[in-house]
Amino acid sequence: MYTNASKTKIKYDRWVLVALLILPILFWYLAAPIVVVNFSHEGKEEYLYIWNTQHRIYKGEMPKGGGASVERGHIFPDKDFFMMFNWWPKKGLRWCIDITPKWGGTINIYLDEFGLIDTTKTAPDDIARLKQCQGEPYTFPL
């Protein structure tokens, strides 16, 4: 025989199970550092880019008129963790930055119409997390 008390316990158990399934996904979503590179809407050229997050490599293309490219870092990076972003117009100089992401935060990097880092829009705290890539022939565009 079922009573109201046992029905309530079953409903409660289901909610606990659902919460245990959703909480790790929510933690991963909220805690993973995010880096956003915003290409200028005044840009007159197409750009190609490569994200290299500890050998997880993504290639992309940004058409004229701007847009954004987003990459997530690791929740618990080790001492060898790195995140690099390379970008270049189809004809022109190549640039590369090494990014130290913020745990649980977002870094917004803004590029101007020439593909250089826009220091008026990019926050000083975010600029402090950027450096020139080691061993790359590219110039750091600040």
Rosetta blueprint (number, residue, H / E / L):
1 M L
2 Y L
3 T L
4 N H
5 A H
6 S H
7 K H
8 T H
9 K H
10 I H
11 K H
12 Y H
13 D H
14 R H
15 W H
16 V H
17 L H
18 V H
19 A H
20 L H
21 L H
22 I H
23 L H
24 P H
25 I H
26 L H
27 F H
28 W H
29 Y H
30 L H
31 A H
32 A L
33 P L
34 I E
35 V E
36 V E
37 V E
38 N E
39 F E
40 S L
41 H L
42 E L
43 G L
44 K L
45 E L
46 E L
47 Y E
48 L E
49 Y E
50 I E
51 W E
52 N E
53 T E
54 Q L
55 H L
56 R E
57 I E
58 Y E
59 K E
60 G E
61 E E
62 M E
63 P L
64 K L
65 G L
66 G L
67 G E
68 A E
69 S E
70 V E
71 E E
72 R E
73 G L
74 H L
75 I L
76 F L
77 P L
78 D L
79 K L
80 D L
81 F L
82 F L
83 M E
84 M E
85 F E
86 N E
87 W E
88 W E
89 P E
90 K L
91 K L
92 G L
93 L L
94 R L
95 W E
96 C E
97 I E
98 D E
99 I E
100 T L
101 P L
102 K L
103 W L
104 G L
105 G L
106 T E
107 I E
108 N E
109 I E
110 Y E
111 L E
112 D L
113 E L
114 F L
115 G L
116 L L
117 I E
118 D L
119 T L
120 T L
121 K L
122 T L
123 A L
124 P H
125 D H
126 D H
127 I H
128 A L
129 R L
130 L E
131 K E
132 Q E
133 C L
134 Q L
135 G L
136 E L
137 P L
138 Y L
139 T L
140 F L
141 P L
142 L L
